[in-house]
């Protein structure tokens, strides 16, 4: 690590130590590097390693393991273990491994007990809500048709083909209205393809996850910001998807929220069109700002996004400037649509717990927290295409992120049964109500008290 970067990290750690603790979970340390620099995935991992007490190994609950010899054998792909070395992966291990026999494998790689308590409020008691649900779901999965996930594959492939065709036609058509029509179709295809590819990013290495990079974003970065951060630490200060756009947009309630943040439902439209390109730019600039970044974190698939304008150029016969102009419009509009879908999908509503609100427990069951941190949409969950393209089946997806979206509907009966048994605060809404809720949540400055169980 470059000296200037180590000095910056040391200074950032000192500043984090001076900050208040989590409002909702005061027993936790304020996340290191949360308010520093790029607020990007690598910085989040670096800060998490500083707080987790993993001592350069992998932490699961209160034990440390050395998976170095297992990395290349990992069934989900070596990238998961490569990215998380030096951090606490308890939530990831629990949520990503449904088969109960997986836990027995840990003994082979045990090194020693951790020296510090976990810097996480979440619990996984054997007879608690989440572990009970996981055991029931493991049995239910045996009853699901083997070809159930084929629908998700076909939807993703169809949207990808539509993107390639429509983007080329947007360049080729000389008629303004016809070109505009195909530009809109291409933009919607890029946005929805990026959403559907998220279904594959959560899972073991597969070719469809690479299509996410058609947006110019990096699926590898998204595996950190979304899968390892947002999914596992939902709506807490460790959720990178909440902090990455601060101080311009605040997705958590704050007494001192500035006016532009309270009007975030308007100002977000100034940022959303450029986030695809901004994410690419941040990753590219890291080559020059972080020693060893190119070798350690840059990959061949970071260039996949350039395949879209290249295909447009070859298939349309248009001039390169016209192709680039059209492509930038498609990319920015796709970015706007993607983030508009995402911000109205489940979590940004006054009834969804955020850091600042009073939790029902200072050490909540992880699964119960996931239920508290979102609202499902009954009008979206009723249609598989909508589920795939609008982040549907949100509650069950958070519970079991590695399962294909199109099979989650089969698990609803047992999920609802256990929510009732454990009094988990599961709620449903509609897409329209969540849009209104997102506006209210953006303006919210007061903290909410959770109802007791």
Buried (B, 14 or more C-beta within 10 A) or exposed (E): EEEEBEEBBEEBBEBBEEBEEBBBBEEBBBBBBBBBBBBBBBBBBBBBBBBBBBBEBBBBBBBBBBBEEBBEEBEBBBBBBBBBBBBBBBBBBBBBBBEEEEEEEBEEBEEEEBEEEBBBBBBBEEEBBBBBBBBBBBEBBEEBEEEBBEBBBEBBBBBBEBBBBBBBBBBBBEEEEEBEBBBBBBBBBBBBBBBBBBBBBBBBBEEBBBBBBBBBBBBBBBBBBBBBBBBBBBBBBBBBBBBBBBEEBBBBBBEEBEEBBBEBBEBBEEBBBBBBBBBBEBBBEBBEEBBEBEEEBBEEBBEBBBEBBEBBBEBBEBEEEBBBEBBEBBBBBBBBBBBBBBBBBBBBBBBBBBBBBEBBBEEBBBBBBBBBBBBBBEBBBEEBBBBBBBBBBBBBBBBBBBBBBBBBBBBBEBBEEBBEEBEBBBEEBEBEBBBBBBBEBBBBEEBBEBEEE
